[in-house]
Structures are given as C-alpha cells and as structure tokens.
C-alpha cells in the first residue's frame, strides 16, 4: 500500500479481490498486487463496509471532522463510488450484518450520544428504515448473522463506558430485540467468528486489561461455554474464518503489540500459535482469501498508520510480505 492506514475496512469481493477503504484500493489475491480504484466521496475512519447481495459494497457512518450519517456504495465493475440515502443517525463504532433477505442491519455506535437504535438498509430501493431498539446502548460490539437468520449482538461498551457481558438477538421477522444468555466475561474490542457448526467464537478483547479468554455461543441453547484461552492476551486484533473451518486471530495489543497469530480448531478446542507476522500491528484487517490464504492489511504501530500488507500461507505456516498499499490505514 502507498499510504498508512488504521481503522479502515477490508472487504472480500465476489470476484476474489479485496477492497480496502478509506482510501481506496483493491487487491488481486492471485496476482498479489494493489490496484488504485476510485476514492470514496467522504474520507472516514471507524466506518463499516458490507458486501451487498449484488456484489456492491455499502460503507456506512464513521467520522472525519464530524460523526457521519453518510452512506455510499462502491461498484466493483466500474471502480466508482456513489452516495446513497443517509442513515437516520450519524454513528461511528457501530456494527453491521447482512441479513438473509439482502437488507443490511446497522446497530448501536456513538453519535456522539451512545446509541441503542438500529436501522435497515434496502439496497433495492436505496432507502433506510428504523427498526427495533436494542435493550442496551453499546459500541465496540460485534454483530453476527446466525444460521437461523437472526443476528447476535455481543458485548461492547455501554453509555457509561463500562465493558459488558450482555448479548442480544435481533429477529428480522418481527424487527424486535430480545436478550439472550450473558457471556462469562465482559469484553469490548473483541472479535466474533461464526464456525461451520453454527456456533460463534468470541476471542480476546478488553475488560480493565487485555484478555486471552475465549468462549462459544450455542444458538440452539442460547448459552455460552468458556473454551481454551489463547496463548496471547490481545485486543484490537483481527480474526478470519478459513476455508478449512479454523479461525485465525492476528496481531493486536496485549502487554505490548502482538506479532503472533493463533489458529483455533473447534473440534479439539485447541489454539496453535503460528509463525509470527512480519510487522507488529493493531487496528488492522484480516481477510480470508478464496485460495485459502489470509490477507492482513494496514493497522497501527506506535504513532504511525501502516501501509504494509502480508499474506499468511496456511500450507507452509509462513507470512509473505507483499506490495504495500498506496495509503497507510488503520481502523479501516
């Protein structure tokens, strides 16, 4: 990459390329090269990017010199961005899930008030509608689409800044939120990964200190089970589900910046530490590529957003440095 980045987004497109925004650039995974594409209409961090059912990418909210209600759409076929209708609420640090009917659910965040509101984007009409309110305002939470079509919201921070262990379920059929089982550990800045068996793995995060703990949510029983802890405590890390069903957790910050990545195997409830990444980083992205490898982009180290990118080859347990992005990015 040619510019440093943190708090950016990296989105796997239907053609196998990866779109990195704000910035913006796309990555050809087989050629392992970055291609300049159109700039977003609004510069932003703390936004969320979502691949729509037609393969286009919706970017929502975030902040630059103000918290944004703006939303825009990237068309991979033209490399161009266009504005779509604004959300009802400006928000950053929110969470997003693509529903089975193709609509996009946006929940929570900061506006600068702490939000319990949620809204739905209809890509067919380009419009937003308000849906049910969460039971608790929260930000730095996660949002995961379950196999049932419901959405699981987990953890985050509340309106008084405390990390929480609560979780909620959104039912698209009713537009209502209901509380589900509490996690065993309150946390924010964690990751959520849906496994092939439909359970959800929550790893790491923060509650007064970085966490190495992990737990599994069972949608059938609506209960949480503590699983084996990671080898390294970390927050502000990135996770991706590999084609073989394993989950890779990369980077982040613990007692210091974490260079190590770990693989979780649900069948044996084990974490395996991989060879270290080439660059220390947090606030980066990790994308599972169609060839089974993992692309890690950008992030933050010390006082600098990073342009660097690297690919993890699962078959050889090696990290390969690739061409840098054109812009440094973090929290993308």
MOBELWO-V42601 format. One record per helix or strand. SS is the DSSP state (~ for helix, > for strand). FROM is the first residue (numbers start at 1). LEN is the number of residues. If there is no record, write none. Layout:
BEGIN
<<SS | FROM | LEN> <SS | FROM | LEN>>
END
This chain:
BEGIN
<<> | 3 | 5> <> | 9 | 4> <> | 18 | 4> <> | 25 | 4> <> | 33 | 4> <> | 45 | 1> <> | 48 | 4> <> | 57 | 4> <> | 63 | 1> <> | 67 | 1> <> | 71 | 5> <> | 80 | 5> <> | 92 | 1> <> | 95 | 4> <> | 104 | 4> <> | 110 | 1> <> | 114 | 1> <> | 118 | 5> <> | 127 | 5> <> | 139 | 1> <> | 142 | 4> <> | 151 | 4> <> | 157 | 1> <> | 163 | 1> <> | 167 | 5> <> | 176 | 5> <> | 188 | 1> <> | 191 | 4> <> | 200 | 4> <> | 206 | 1> <> | 210 | 1> <> | 214 | 5> <> | 223 | 5> <> | 235 | 1> <> | 238 | 4> <> | 247 | 4> <> | 253 | 1> <> | 257 | 1> <> | 261 | 5> <> | 270 | 4> <> | 282 | 1> <> | 285 | 4> <> | 294 | 4> <> | 300 | 2> <> | 304 | 3> <> | 309 | 5> <> | 318 | 5> <> | 327 | 5>>
END
